[in-house]
Amino acid sequence: MATGRSTERDWVVDVVRLVAMLVVVVMHWCYLHLWVDDGLQIQLALSGPVIWALTWVLQVMPAFYVAGGFTNTLLVDRWRASGDPLGAYLGLRARRLTSPVLPLLGVTLAVVAVGSWVAPSLTGTVGDQVANPLWFLAIYLFCTATAPLAVAAFDRFGWATVAVLLAGALTVDALRFWGEVDIADLNLLLVWAACHQLGIAYARRRLWGVSWAVLLGVVALCVAVLVLMVLPGPWFPTNLGVRDAPVSNLAPPTAALVVLGIAQWALLTGVGSRLLGRSPRRPGSGGSGSATPWPCSSTCGTSRP
């Protein structure tokens, strides 16, 4: 069983992140039906059993946090080796994560401020829809800020850190579904922190030495657990709100997404452990000799989320 650690950029994680971003963009374009009729009207656009099934295949949020856990682990290792104060790590990460969002926030605030004098109901709805996806940034900033503790905990306690967070998410779900105690928003931290820990496990090369049969067994076990969670209930049959099933496992997240994240981590581990010895070729390199290395600058090992 490989228990080493990654020290450089992982092109497999980069590809996963790119594909996940494309899925998110396409899903957001298809997700809502908007029209203007005495104000901005919004309706969920997708429905039907095929869409229900696709929400399990195309739910990439766990994979995003797994990729983020990998990246943050490399950055924490680099920060520790540098001897810089914690503020240097936190400041750099905060700037990188928030600076791309500032123009969006500026334009949105300007539109809402000006539009509130012209069409208050329209601009208010626009502001809500623009701000809604920013939950991801808030939770990711939390995971990034606590990454030094998360990495240290995983290095000491290993898989127990994932188990504790999963148990916490299940407890929140149990209180929500059976105890009539609604603290479901707590799972915004527990669920995504658990997926972030899976990224640390990937960075630490856990289970890199096992066969595909074992990893596919993990995936099959996760699928079986999800079936037991969803078919009798009370977990939801979709991972995205759709017109005929507006309440899903995503908002707020349930423990089902941690189980899905474990399956995605197992697939990533299987692919990564077998492909990282081969660097993808640059376009036009051709030939059958050694592959041209994945383009990389001095920022290797500090890939951004």
MILUM-639770 format. One record per residue: z, y negated, x of N, C-alpha, C in turn; residue in three letters. Coordinates in pm, whole numbers, padded with zeros to 5 digits, always signed. Layout:
N
ZYXZYXZYXALA...
END
This chain:
305
+00000+00119+00084+00000+00000+00000+00000-00124+00088MET-00100-00209+00067-00108-00331+00148-00011-00435+00095ALA+00067-00489+00184+00163-00593+00144+00155-00712+00237THR+00036-00734+00295+00018-00847+00385+00005-00975+00308GLY-00054-01076+00375-00070-01203+00308-00203-01264+00344ARG-00260-01337+00250-00385-01406+00275-00356-01535+00352SER-00444-01565+00448-00426-01687+00528-00546-01779+00519THR-00649-01740+00445-00767-01824+00438-00828-01818+00299GLU-00925-01903+00280-00989-01919+00150-01049-01787+00104ARG-01043-01764-00027-01089-01640-00089-01207-01673-00180ASP-01328-01633-00140-01444-01670-00220-01446-01598-00353TRP-01381-01483-00365-01375-01414-00493-01295-01498-00594VAL-01183-01555-00550-01105-01644-00636-01187-01766-00673VAL-01263-01820-00578-01348-01936-00608-01449-01903-00718ASP-01509-01784-00711-01607-01744-00813-01538-01726-00948VAL-01421-01664-00947-01346-01647-01072-01314-01782-01134VAL-01269-01876-01051-01236-02009-01102-01359-02079-01159ARG-01473-02066-01091-01597-02129-01139-01640-02070-01273LEU-01638-01938-01282-01677-01873-01408-01581-01913-01520VAL-01452-01917-01489-01353-01956-01590-01377-02099-01638ALA-01410-02189-01547-01439-02327-01586-01559-02334-01678MET-01663-02258-01647-01782-02257-01732-01748-02204-01871LEU-01668-02099-01878-01627-02044-02007-01550-02148-02088VAL-01457-02219-02022-01378-02320-02091-01469-02431-02146VAL-01564-02478-02065-01654-02585-02109-01736-02539-02230VAL-01795-02420-02221-01878-02370-02331-01794-02350-02458VAL-01675-02293-02443-01590-02270-02559-01547-02401-02624MET-01519-02503-02544-01481-02632-02603-01597-02698-02675HIS-01718-02677-02625-01835-02733-02693-01858-02661-02827TRP-01827-02532-02833-01855-02454-02954-01737-02447-03049CYS-01621-02489-03004-01496-02461-03074-01478-02541-03203TYR-01520-02668-03203-01494-02755-03316-01625-02804-03380LEU-01619-02821-03511-01727-02883-03586-01677-03021-03629HIS-01745-03127-03582-01702-03263-03610-01808-03336-03692LEU-01765-03415-03787-01855-03502-03860-01776-03622-03912TRP-01848-03729-03945-01786-03851-03993-01810-03863-04143VAL-01701-03866-04218-01706-03881-04363-01574-03943-04406ASP-01575-04075-04418-01451-04149-04444-01350-04119-04333ASP-01397-04133-04210-01315-04099-04096-01371-03978-04024GLY-01318-03948-03908-01364-03832-03831-01303-03706-03889LEU-01389-03612-03929-01345-03485-03985-01364-03375-03880GLN-01267-03288-03871-01271-03181-03770-01240-03048-03837ILE-01320-02948-03804-01298-02814-03857-01325-02711-03748GLN-01244-02607-03744-01271-02498-03650-01405-02436-03683LEU-01490-02420-03583-01629-02380-03608-01652-02230-03603ALA-01567-02157-03533-01592-02015-03509-01512-01928-03604LEU-01566-01813-03639-01494-01719-03726-01561-01583-03717SER-01493-01483-03775-01550-01349-03784-01493-01253-03682GLY-01502-01122-03708-01442-01020-03621-01501-01017-03481PRO-01629-01050-03467-01689-01052-03333-01624-01161-03249VAL-01603-01277-03308-01537-01387-03238-01394-01349-03204ILE-01325-01281-03296-01188-01236-03267-01186-01152-03140TRP-01280-01056-03131-01286-00969-03013-01321-01049-02888ALA-01413-01145-02901-01455-01223-02785-01341-01310-02731LEU-01247-01349-02817-01137-01431-02767-01049-01354-02670THR-01054-01222-02674-00979-01142-02576-01056-01130-02446TRP-01187-01126-02454-01270-01113-02334-01283-01248-02263VAL-01292-01356-02341-01320-01488-02285-01196-01575-02269LEU-01079-01520-02292-00957-01597-02270-00927-01598-02121GLN-00958-01710-02057-00952-01718-01911-00831-01797-01861VAL-00745-01845-01950-00630-01921-01904-00539-01840-01810MET-00510-01712-01840-00431-01636-01742-00498-01631-01605PRO-00630-01612-01602-00702-01606-01475-00692-01739-01400ALA-00695-01851-01473-00678-01981-01410-00545-01989-01336PHE-00439-01943-01401-00307-01953-01339-00290-01850-01228TYR-00355-01735-01238-00355-01641-01127-00423-01705-01006VAL-00538-01768-01028-00607-01837-00919-00521-01949-00864ALA-00452-02021-00952-00364-02128-00907-00248-02077-00825GLY-00193-01962-00863-00084-01904-00786-00129-01865-00647GLY-00251-01812-00637-00305-01780-00504-00318-01906-00419PHE-00381-02010-00475-00401-02134-00400-00270-02196-00357THR-00175-02204-00450-00047-02266-00417+00030-02188-00311ASN+00013-02056-00310+00080-01975-00208+00028-02010-00069THR-00104-02022-00057-00161-02060+00072-00114-02198+00115LEU-00106-02291+00020-00063-02426+00053+00085-02433+00088LEU+00166-02353+00021+00308-02347+00053+00327-02289+00194VAL+00253-02183+00225+00262-02125+00359+00222-02227+00466ASP+00116-02303+00438+00071-02403+00534+00173-02515+00547ARG+00231-02557+00435+00334-02662+00439+00456-02616+00518TRP+00500-02493+00496+00615-02442+00571+00586-02440+00720ARG+00467-02397+00756+00432-02389+00898+00423-02527+00962ALA+00388-02629+00882+00371-02763+00938+00503-02830+00971SER+00611-02790+00902+00739-02855+00922+00752-02990+00852GLY+00653-03027+00771+00659-03154+00698+00765-03148+00589ASP+00815-03263+00544+00910-03264+00433+00844-03220+00303PRO+00927-03179+00207+00875-03132+00078+00789-03239+00011LEU+00827-03365+00028+00751-03472-00036+00606-03478+00007GLY+00577-03435+00129+00439-03435+00177+00356-03334+00098ALA+00413-03217+00073+00344-03115-00007+00326-03162-00151TYR+00435-03211-00212+00429-03251-00352+00335-03370-00373LEU+00341-03468-00282+00256-03585-00297+00109-03551-00288GLY+00072-03468-00192-00068-03428-00175-00118-03354-00298LEU-00040-03259-00346-00082-03180-00462-00092-03266-00587ARG+00005-03356-00606+00003-03442-00725-00121-03532-00724ALA-00154-03588-00607-00272-03674-00600-00399-03597-00629ARG-00411-03479-00571-00533-03400-00592-00549-03358-00738ARG-00439-03328-00804-00448-03278-00941-00465-03388-01044LEU-00406-03503-01020-00407-03608-01122-00519-03710-01105THR-00565-03732-00983-00665-03837-00962-00795-03814-01041SER-00846-03690-01056-00968-03674-01136-00948-03707-01284PRO-00824-03703-01333-00798-03725-01474-00781-03873-01506VAL-00747-03954-01407-00718-04094-01431-00835-04170-01496LEU-00960-04151-01452-01070-04220-01522-01080-04181-01669PRO-01062-04051-01699-01066-04007-01838-00958-04075-01920LEU-00836-04080-01866-00727-04144-01938-00754-04293-01957LEU-00808-04357-01853-00837-04499-01864-00938-04529-01973GLY-01049-04454-01976-01152-04474-02078-01096-04443-02217VAL-01019-04335-02228-00963-04297-02358-00868-04404-02411THR-00780-04452-02325-00686-04555-02368-00759-04683-02410LEU-00865-04718-02337-00943-04837-02372-01010-04820-02508ALA-01070-04702-02529-01137-04675-02657-01037-04679-02772VAL-00922-04616-02753-00821-04613-02859-00767-04753-02887VAL-00743-04829-02780-00688-04964-02797-00785-05055-02871ALA-00912-05053-02830-01012-05138-02897-01044-05086-03036VAL-01060-04954-03045-01098-04895-03174-00991-04903-03280GLY-00866-04918-03239-00758-04927-03337-00773-05050-03427SER-00848-05150-03379-00872-05269-03461-00991-05248-03554TRP-01076-05150-03520-01199-05131-03598-01189-05012-03693VAL-01150-04895-03638-01141-04772-03719-01019-04694-03674ALA-00901-04731-03723-00777-04668-03675-00774-04516-03691PRO-00820-04465-03805-00815-04320-03826-00908-04246-03733SER-01024-04306-03706-01121-04242-03617-01072-04239-03473LEU-01024-04352-03423-00983-04358-03283-00856-04277-03258THR-00767-04273-03356-00647-04192-03340-00681-04045-03324GLY-00775-03997-03404-00817-03857-03394-00886-03830-03262THR-00970-03923-03218-01037-03906-03088-00933-03898-02977VAL-00833-03987-02980-00729-03984-02878-00653-03854-02876GLY-00622-03802-02995-00550-03674-03002-00633-03561-02942ASP-00762-03557-02973-00847-03449-02925-00868-03456-02774GLN-00877-03578-02720-00893-03592-02575-00766-03553-02502VAL-00650-03594-02557-00522-03568-02490-00478-03423-02502ALA-00520-03355-02608-00471-03220-02634-00490-03123-02517ASN-00610-03117-02454-00627-03021-02344-00545-03053-02219PRO-00484-03170-02213-00410-03207-02093-00279-03130-02078LEU-00245-03047-02178-00127-02961-02162-00144-02875-02036TRP-00267-02834-02009-00292-02749-01893-00248-02818-01765PHE-00283-02947-01753-00248-03021-01632-00097-03033-01619LEU-00028-03061-01731+00117-03077-01726+00186-02949-01679ALA+00145-02835-01735+00209-02708-01698+00170-02669-01556ILE+00045-02698-01518+00004-02664-01382+00078-02748-01279TYR+00103-02874-01313+00184-02957-01224+00325-02900-01208LEU+00381-02847-01316+00512-02782-01308+00506-02662-01215PHE+00404-02576-01232+00391-02458-01145+00372-02498-01000CYS+00296-02605-00977+00273-02651-00841+00401-02705-00778THR+00476-02784-00857+00599-02843-00804+00702-02737-00770ALA+00704-02629-00848+00802-02522-00825+00747-02408-00740THR+00624-02424-00689+00562-02317-00611+00643-02276-00488ALA+00705-02369-00414+00786-02323-00300+00897-02227-00342PRO+00962-02255-00455+01065-02164-00505+01004-02034-00556LEU+00890-02045-00624+00826-01926-00679+00780-01832-00568ALA+00722-01887-00463+00676-01804-00350+00795-01741-00280VAL+00901-01818-00257+01020-01763-00193+01082-01652-00277ALA+01084-01671-00409+01140-01568-00497+01056-01441-00493ALA+00923-01457-00493+00839-01337-00487+00853-01266-00354PHE+00859-01341-00245+00873-01278-00115+01004-01199-00104ASP+01106-01242-00177+01234-01172-00171+01246-01061-00275ARG+01202-01090-00398+01227-00996-00508+01101-00926-00559PHE+00984-00968-00515+00860-00900-00552+00831-00903-00701GLY+00793-00786-00752+00749-00775-00891+00859-00807-00991TRP+00984-00806-00948+01093-00838-01040+01077-00979-01095ALA+01017-01069-01017+00999-01206-01066+00903-01210-01185THR+00798-01129-01180+00706-01120-01293+00776-01057-01412VAL+00852-00951-01387+00921-00880-01495+01020-00971-01567ALA+01093-01053-01491+01192-01142-01553+01123-01245-01641VAL+01014-01303-01593+00942-01402-01673+00879-01338-01796LEU+00825-01218-01782+00769-01147-01897+00878-01115-01998LEU+00993-01071-01950+01105-01042-02041+01149-01169-02114ALA+01150-01282-02043+01184-01409-02107+01085-01445-02216GLY+00955-01426-02188+00853-01456-02288+00866-01365-02410ALA+00894-01238-02386+00914-01144-02498+01036-01183-02581LEU+01141-01229-02514+01261-01273-02586+01231-01393-02676THR+01156-01489-02622+01117-01605-02703+01034-01561-02823VAL+00941-01468-02801+00860-01417-02911+00947-01347-03015ASP+01042-01266-02970+01129-01193-03063+01210-01290-03148ALA+01262-01395-03086+01338-01494-03161+01248-01567-03260LEU+01125-01589-03221+01030-01659-03309+00989-01571-03428ARG+00957-01445-03402+00903-01359-03506+01009-01294-03594PHE+01122-01258-03533+01222-01183-03609+01354-01257-03626TRP+01384-01349-03539+01513-01417-03546+01509-01553-03612GLY+01388-01597-03650+01370-01727-03714+01430-01840-03629GLU+01422-01823-03497+01463-01927-03402+01337-01969-03327VAL+01285-02084-03360+01156-02126-03305+01175-02209-03179ASP+01173-02142-03065+01172-02210-02935+01045-02168-02861ILE+00937-02151-02941+00813-02096-02886+00755-02181-02775ALA+00780-02312-02778+00724-02398-02673+00779-02364-02534ASP+00892-02296-02529+00946-02254-02399+00850-02160-02328LEU+00768-02090-02405+00671-01999-02344+00559-02071-02272ASN+00544-02202-02294+00449-02276-02214+00486-02267-02066LEU+00614-02259-02039+00660-02243-01900+00666-02096-01860LEU+00725-02012-01943+00747-01872-01905+00617-01794-01890LEU+00527-01809-01986+00402-01732-01984+00317-01771-01864VAL+00297-01902-01847+00207-01944-01738+00273-01931-01602TRP+00404-01942-01595+00472-01916-01467+00458-01769-01429ALA+00461-01679-01528+00443-01536-01499+00303-01511-01444ALA+00201-01573-01504+00064-01556-01454+00051-01617-01314CYS+00119-01728-01291+00120-01789-01157+00181-01693-01055HIS+00285-01620-01092+00345-01521-01002+00245-01411-00968GLN+00160-01375-01063+00057-01275-01035-00038-01324-00927LEU-00065-01455-00927-00148-01512-00821-00080-01502-00685GLY+00052-01517-00683+00126-01500-00558+00116-01354-00512ILE+00124-01262-00607+00108-01120-00573-00030-01094-00513ALA-00132-01160-00567-00266-01144-00511-00272-01201-00370TYR-00211-01317-00349-00211-01376-00215-00136-01290-00115ALA-00034-01221-00162+00044-01134-00075-00016-00994-00063ARG-00134-00977-00123-00210-00852-00110-00136-00731-00163ARG-00061-00749-00271+00008-00636-00331-00092-00543-00399ARG-00075-00414-00376-00159-00306-00431-00304-00312-00383LEU-00327-00376-00270-00463-00379-00217-00507-00244-00161TRP-00413-00157-00135-00450-00029-00077-00470+00082-00179GLY-00454+00054-00307-00463+00160-00407-00607+00178-00452VAL-00633+00289-00519-00769+00321-00562-00805+00247-00689SER-00935+00247-00718-00981+00189-00844-00919+00262-00963TRP-00895+00391-00949-00838+00467-01060-00702+00412-01100ALA-00621+00377-01000-00488+00322-01029-00501+00185-01096VAL-00586+00100-01043-00601-00034-01100-00659-00029-01241LEU-00757+00058-01262-00812+00073-01397-00708+00135-01490LEU-00619+00217-01434-00509+00268-01515-00416+00156-01561GLY-00394+00057-01472-00313-00059-01510-00381-00135-01622VAL-00513-00154-01611-00588-00223-01716-00578-00146-01848VAL-00596-00015-01842-00589+00067-01963-00450+00059-02026ALA-00346+00061-01943-00210+00049-01995-00190-00087-02063LEU-00241-00192-02003-00230-00325-02065-00302-00329-02199CYS-00420-00269-02205-00494-00265-02332-00415-00190-02438VAL-00355-00076-02398-00276+00002-02493-00156-00078-02544ALA-00089-00149-02453+00025-00231-02493-00018-00341-02588VAL-00132-00404-02561-00181-00511-02647-00216-00458-02786LEU-00274-00339-02791-00304-00277-02921-00176-00256-03000VAL-00071-00206-02933+00057-00184-03000+00123-00315-03043LEU+00096-00421-02969+00152-00551-03005+00079-00614-03123MET-00053-00598-03125-00136-00673-03220-00157-00599-03352VAL-00191-00470-03347-00227-00400-03471-00114-00399-03573LEU+00008-00356-03536+00115-00365-03635+00173-00506-03646PRO+00141-00593-03553+00197-00728-03550+00333-00725-03482GLY+00395-00842-03473+00354-00972-03528+00269-01056-03434PRO+00230-01003-03317+00144-01081-03230+00007-01097-03296TRP-00064-01200-03258-00183-01241-03333-00309-01172-03281PHE-00408-01151-03367-00529-01077-03326-00629-01161-03248PRO-00604-01290-03230-00696-01374-03154-00620-01449-03046THR-00693-01488-02942-00636-01568-02833-00689-01710-02835ASN-00744-01749-02947-00792-01885-02968-00797-01906-03118LEU-00750-02021-03163-00753-02046-03306-00895-02054-03359GLY-00926-01976-03460-01058-01978-03524-01039-02003-03673VAL-01150-02027-03743-01140-02072-03881-01067-01973-03971ARG-01091-01844-03952-01025-01744-04037-00900-01685-03973ASP-00856-01740-03859-00729-01701-03796-00682-01818-03710ALA-00637-01926-03775-00606-02049-03701-00487-02039-03608PRO-00394-01945-03632-00278-01928-03544-00310-01816-03446VAL-00296-01844-03317-00336-01748-03215-00225-01728-03113SER-00253-01645-03013-00158-01621-02904-00157-01732-02799ASN-00241-01835-02819-00254-01938-02716-00167-02060-02740LEU-00151-02100-02863-00085-02229-02890+00023-02213-02997ALA+00150-02199-02955+00197-02184-02817+00171-02043-02767PRO+00171-02024-02637+00138-01892-02582+00244-01788-02613PRO+00201-01665-02623+00292-01552-02644+00286-01459-02523THR+00375-01363-02521+00381-01266-02411+00253-01184-02401ALA+00175-01178-02509+00049-01104-02503-00042-01158-02394ALA-00034-01287-02366-00119-01345-02262-00073-01304-02122LEU+00056-01275-02106+00102-01223-01977+00045-01083-01955VAL+00048-01001-02059-00008-00867-02048-00157-00876-02017VAL-00228-00967-02085-00370-00987-02054-00386-01035-01910LEU-00297-01122-01863-00304-01169-01726-00285-01057-01625GLY-00198-00961-01655-00179-00847-01565-00308-00767-01554ILE-00377-00749-01667-00505-00678-01664-00607-00754-01581ALA-00613-00886-01598-00707-00965-01519-00670-00963-01372GLN-00541-00967-01340-00499-00957-01200-00542-00824-01139TRP-00527-00714-01214-00565-00582-01162-00714-00577-01131ALA-00796-00634-01221-00941-00636-01196-00973-00724-01075LEU-00907-00839-01065-00929-00927-00950-00889-00859-00820LEU-00778-00788-00823-00732-00715-00703-00833-00609-00663THR-00885-00536-00761-00984-00433-00730-01110-00491-00669GLY-01160-00600-00727-01282-00662-00677-01256-00730-00542VAL-01147-00808-00535-01118-00882-00412-01095-00791-00292GLY-01020-00684-00312-00986-00596-00200-01108-00523-00147SER-01214-00515-00228-01333-00443-00184-01448-00533-00142ARG-01447-00659-00186-01558-00748-00155-01528-00851-00048LEU-01400-00876-00019-01370-00983+00075-01418-00952+00216LEU-01446-00826+00246-01503-00793+00376-01649-00832+00386GLY-01707-00869+00272-01847-00910+00270-01854-01054+00224ARG-01913-01140+00305-01928-01279+00265-02059-01295+00192SER-02061-01365+00079-02188-01386+00009-02284-01468+00093PRO-02413-01439+00078-02513-01509+00159-02541-01647+00101ARG-02577-01738+00190-02624-01867+00143-02763-01847+00083ARG-02799-01930-00017-02932-01917-00076-03040-01926+00031PRO-03133-01829+00026-03245-01831+00118-03218-01767+00252GLY-03096-01711+00271-03067-01653+00402-03146-01525+00424SER-03160-01444+00314-03242-01324+00320-03196-01225+00424GLY-03277-01121+00443-03248-01021+00546-03143-00923+00504GLY-03123-00821+00584-03026-00716+00553-02921-00705+00661SER-02916-00806+00749-02818-00802+00854-02683-00848+00805GLY-02602-00899+00897-02469-00945+00859-02481-01066+00769SER-02393-01074+00673-02399-01183+00576-02361-01315+00639ALA-02426-01421+00591-02389-01555+00634-02255-01591+00574THR-02163-01642+00652-02030-01670+00598-02035-01768+00482PRO-01938-01750+00391-01920-01843+00279-01898-01983+00335TRP-01973-02083+00282-01958-02218+00335-01813-02262+00335PRO-01767-02315+00446-01626-02348+00459-01609-02459+00560CYS-01527-02555+00525-01500-02665+00616-01359-02653+00669SER-01310-02761+00721-01175-02760+00776-01069-02747+00669SER-01112-02751+00541-01014-02739+00433-00996-02595+00389THR-01056-02500+00460-01037-02361+00422-00889-02327+00418CYS-00855-02249+00317-00716-02215+00299-00643-02315+00213GLY-00712-02421+00171-00650-02520+00084-00740-02545-00036THR-00799-02437-00089-00890-02454-00203-00816-02515-00319SER-00885-02601-00389-00823-02675-00498-00834-02599-00628ARG-00742-02622-00724-00749-02555-00852-00860-02615-00936PRO
END
